[in-house]
Amino acid sequence: MKKFLLYIIRWQLSTPILAVVTGWMAWMGYWWAAAVANLVGACIFFWVDRWIFCKERG
């Protein structure tokens, strides 16, 4: 249950981060901005998800 709650918090934090990147990159067009935002999100949240779902973590 603890991992699930951490994941929900992580999910909620991803929204404003990706929104800021999308807004900042909007000059590129919506599709390109969304693609860049998703790449940035993947680079950040891969590590967060890895930490959340790490078996060694209590």
N, C-alpha and C positions, 0 to 999 in steps of 0.2 A: 504494500500500500504506500510506503514511503517513497519508493521509486516512482510510482504512478503520480503522486502529488508533486514531486520534483519535476517530472516530465510535463505536467500541466502548467506549472510555473514557467518552465522553459518555453513552452509553446506560446504562452501569453507574452513573454518578453520578445519573442521573435517578431511579432507583429509591428511594434513601433520601430524596431531596428530596420526591418525590410521596407517599411513605409518611408523612412528617412532616406534610405539609399535610392528607392524608386523615385521619390520627389526630387532628389538631387540630380539624378540621371535622366530626368524626364525630357530634357532637351534632345536626347537620342531617339525619342519615340517610345511609346508605351511598351512595345514588345521587347526592344533592346534593354530598356530600363528594368523591366521585370526579369529578364534573363541575367543581367548583371547582379541585381538584388538577390536572386536565388543562388548565384555563385558565391557571393559574399556570405549569405546565410549558411550555405553548406560549409564554407571554410571555418566559420565560427561555431556552428552548432554540431558539427561532427565531433569536435572535442568535448563539448558539453554533454552530448548524448553518450559518448564513450565513458565519461566520468560517471554519469548517472547509472549506467548499466554495467559498470565494472563489477566483476564478481568479488574482488578483494575488498571493496568498500563496504563498510558495515551497514 
